[in-house]
Amino acid sequence: MDRDWVTRSACKGLDPTIFYPSTDEEADEAKEVCAACPVQESCLEHAIGHREHNGVWGGATERERQRIIRRRRRLRSMSATGESAVSAAGAR
């Protein structure tokens, strides 16, 4: 996966410890940096794709990334079920 986006990140050169808070409630400082980052989406997708388990990536904590993954799975499942129904209806 292309990691060229890292060189343009707002967190480049910052103390990385702010991106590894002890609790989700302490993630506000990191999320503020991410909110202004030009590569926030690429960072988040990297974390989701590589199943990063720690830290704030792309403005999302581990718990938030897990919710995103579950939501995407549900949407894919619903989409696949809908496509099957459409295919079956078209075969009649």
N, C-alpha and C positions, 0 to 999 in steps of 0.2 A: 504494500500500500504506500502511495506517495505521501511522504511526510514533509514536503516542502512548506506546508502551511505553518509548521512550527516556527520557522524563522520570522513569520509575520505576526506571531501571537502577542497579545497584550501582556502576557505574563512573563515573556522572555526577560530574563535578568532579575526578576523579582525573587524574593525569598520563597522557596517552594513550600515551606512549612505552612503558609497560609492556605494552601490547597489541600492540606491533609488535616482538617480539624478533628478534634476528639469526638464531636457529635455533629449531627446535621444542623443543630441550632446555632453552632459556631461557624457556619459556612458563609455567612453574609459577606464578609470581606472578600473572599474568593469569588463569590457570585457577582459582586460589584465589578471586579476586574473583568470577569467573563462577559458581563452585559455590554461592555464597551469594546469588546474584542472583535476585530474584523474576520477572524477565522473560527468563531465560536461553533458554528455548525460542523466544520471539519473536525474540530477537536472532539465534539460530542460523538460524532459518528465513529471516530477512531476508538474512543473509549467503549462504545457499544460493540463495535466489531471485534475488539480485542478482549472483551469482557473484563475491563479494568474493575477491580474490586475495591480499590481504595481511592480516596481523594475526590476532589471536585474537578470534573472535566466538562468543558463546554457549558459551564453554568449549572451542572447537575451533580448531585451527590450520588453515591452508589444506590441508595434506596430509590431515588428519582429515576436513575437509569434503568433499574429493574422494572419500574412501573412502565417506562417507555417501551421496553422490550416486550412485556406482557401485553400492552395495548396493541403493539404492532402484530404480535402473534394472533391476537383475537381478530384484528382487522383482516389479516391474511386468511384466517380460517373462515371468516364470514364471507370474504370475497370468493374463496374457493367453493364454498357451499352455494353461493349465488350463481357462480359460473356453471356448476354442475346442474343446477335446476334449469338454467337457461338452455344448456346443451340438451338436457332431457326433453324439454318442451319443444325444442327445434327438431328433435328426432321423430316426433309424432306425425 
